[in-house]
Amino acid sequence: MVRTSAVLLAALAALLVCASAGAQSSPAPSNAQAAATATQPIVYSLPPDKLEKSEALYKLDMKMSVFGTLYSWLILLIILYAGIGTKFRDWAESVSHWRFVQALIFVPLLLITLALADLPLRMYGHHVSLQYGLSVQNWSSWFADQGKGQIVEVVILAPVLWLMQLIIRKSTRLWWFYFWLICLPIAAFLIFISPVVIDPLFNKFEPLENKNPQLVSAIEQVVQRGGLAIPRDRMFQMKASEKVTTLNAYVTGFGTSKRVVVWDTTIEKLTTPETLFVFGHEMGHYVLYHIPKGLAGTAIGLLVGLYILFYLLGWSMRRLAPRWRIRALHDWAALPMILLLAGIMGFCAEPLGSAFSRHFEHQADIYGLEVTHGINANSRQVAAQSFQVLGELSLAYPYPNRLAVFWYWSHPTIADRVRFAQEYDPWDNGEPPKYVK
């Protein structure tokens, strides 16, 4: 669901998550099952009851994505036209002349106002997830997560937005460049601390070796096949089953905080060979340096975005600031205007970020296929079957609109991934593998 945010928030969030776990693994399929799979090509599909739910959910998601975006802009316009931002500014300035103290008053007031305005949409989104069986998280736990998320957002953004306003005040023409320089180490720091400080606030993590040493031993074969050393203490299981029914795994952090995380639902609902492919995919993100590459790409996008924002804000200050009682760009009351323009820019730039992400995911799919080749019998079919299971559990619609995929999808469609997994065969075609020789 689209949340009310600025390009700053979106960029920092992208940098934070860029790369933007059950007690026992399921038994491996029998030789007869593997042989049957090898002779039956998989075309991603859903049984009639799930297909009906999938189509309804897909259409609802698309409507809510568009509505959520427009709604977030509308809320910011209401804040501007109703003078809510100026009231918050006046309160902050009446408390203290110190800009940092004002930030500690104004920024939380603004962010909490936006969060409360967005709360009905987020509640509806969770209701839909429960209704379609994608979530099992009770409402008290969900509200607790929302509250913790709001606190984390305020703690991070209050000083960041204070720095932005301070830089604007000191350099009216080059603030966009200086602020970009400040954002880079902040984003890198957030990526570094997220796995050990932020993520544990929302989910439980345990060393994978403690929960499933047999799977770790199997994973080490994949690691050795790739000629890589991923220590056992960098492999974690996340207890996702307390909140969701879907599958996932991911790579996060860098340096000493870098780790591979596998959800317990993935281990419970996939066979061991399928789980190895999923791990191989995540190992691909690790080996192919997708986190630093994503950081670099987002940094370039942020620089270009801030430069364009600089010019748009100049026009807005001349035409609209008097109507909204904004005294200057470094006025606290200007923040909702900055958020609005940045949000519009972020929406326009979303296809680029989505394409960037899909490219990385496709590369990781290739790596997963290559690194499990020779370890999993019928490795291409195993990969295709893992996508089939993922699609069924997440109710992924088999026939999404290509424009929707272009604009919103961070991963290739399940149908495309199933098809590619079965078609990719450099070994029998006399071609060298792309990543794992």
Helices and strands as residue ranges (DSSP letters): H 7-17, H 31-39, H 48-81, H 84-95, H 99-131, H 139-170, H 175-193, I 194-198, G 199-201, E 205-207, H 208-211, H 213-225, G 232-234, E 235-238, G 240-242, E 249-252, G 255-257, E 259-263, H 264-269, H 272-287, H 290-319, G 332-334, H 335-371, H 379-394, H 402-408, H 414-423
